[in-house]
Amino acid sequence: MEKWEVLCKTPYKEIRQMQDRKLRAFICNQVSIYSPYYSNIMKKQDIDPYKIKGIDDLKYLPFTYKWDIAPNAENPQRHKDFVIRPDEEVSEKYGHFAKMSMSTGKELIEQKIYDYKPVHIHFTTGRTALPTPFVYTKRDVENLRESSCRLLDVFEVCGDDITVNCFPFAPHLAFWTVYFAADTLNSPVFHSGGGKIVGTSKLMDAFEFLRPSVAVFIPGYCYYFLREAVKQKRDFSSLKKIFFGGERVPPGLKEKIKELLKQLGAEEVMVLAVYGLTESKVGWGECPSHEKYHGYHLYPDLEVIEIVDPESGEPLGEGEDGEIVYTSLDWRGTCVVRYRTGDIARGGISYEPCPNCGRTVPRISSVIERKSEFKEFNMTKIKGTLVNLNNFFPLMMSHPDLEEWQVEIRKRNNDPFDLDEIYLYVTKKPDVDEENLTADLKQKIIRETEVSVTNIIYLPLDKLVGQLGMETELKEKRIVDNRPTG
């Protein structure tokens, strides 16, 4: 890895040259030789790895999709094909370690173990397929530590800050990013496990006892947690920054969080998001600001980010809306090339120096939407239109009259061949007129999603919180697809 303090001030022209150099080496010396999946793809499609001279040549490589990696019943070990791993044949051909002198051979074997032996595993959440393991070698763990420290540097967190980590204990990127960052920075952190482990009430006690300046949450649980804290008239006045990971954060939800924090005595709190995915092995932080969101600062020595047209797959220019495509650049363990994230960046990517902090590394727009990962609807009202269920998130999360919400998709009469039905469960805020809210929701849902809901059902807050799995699930269940398969 490059030195962050130097990299983040390097002119983008030099950063691009560095990326081209690293990409050439990674494709030729690692991916094309040691990755079973990509070496096979290159042979089948007659792709010469030496043709990849830099980022502009990525177009010669095929895209990778979630279904290429995810295990299934027919191939439960599919993920192993994406692990960079020299087998005995490759080692014999390229290494000859056993034939070297005792001292040199030992050093090289130790280096090989450091580079290639898996020692740490994360999993995807498995919402649309079986959970997919992503393995880290010792070398990768050091990269994760360093990138986690970079995240804290972007967020301006120092060793004097006290942090409460409210992510659930789980083998996922968000929790371990906080763990490794705090461990490396020697900053005091309470890794609570969130409400799922210690319970919401005791977590509130911890906030008042520890007086943290920083808290890290999954956004949906944070909103629930702060609402409960307001009801109990807790004092969270020590908080200065809240960071979100694990889910996207609509601007309207950030504003709701800030209003709740003011009621808890915490004025002028920065509410910032981390964008990351299991496949990237790191998380990128928003440049901190109270007034404007300046995007997520990338680590260009660890990855290449392309923005492509989500329909054609063609590369787009700077600042254009498009899908984020991720390529590993300096990793071992599990590595992906040209991975289609399904995430749409409104405003794309910027290569200009950040107007907020001056860093010169590329930035992805703060406005990221996720393409729907659910099955296509079969409703006559939409006439075959593919519905983006993710439009529910900014609409419902930002609505000023709602406490909580959940969408359920069913089949009429539970018949797999009948029409789809959409049920919206909501808890309204006190003193909000139910009739007016229903009319408002129906109008906005049709406008934003192009479908109408079958019914809007009002539930008490405690019942809806239970349906969401707020204190029992890794992530709350916002959209539940209960359609039977035919």
Helices and strands as residue ranges (DSSP letters): H 4-7, H 12-26, I 27-31, H 32-34, H 36-44, G 49-51, G 55-60, H 66-69, G 78-82, E 83-84, H 88-94, G 97-99, H 102-116, E 118-123, E 133-137, H 138-155, E 163-165, H 173-185, E 189-191, H 200-210, E 214-217, H 219-231, E 241-244, H 251-263, E 270-276, G 278-280, E 283-285, E 296-297, E 303-308, E 322-328, E 333-334, E 339-345, E 349-350, E 363-364, E 368-370, G 380-382, G 389-391, H 392-398, E 402-411, G 412-414, E 420-428, H 434-449, E 455-458, H 461-468, E 479-481
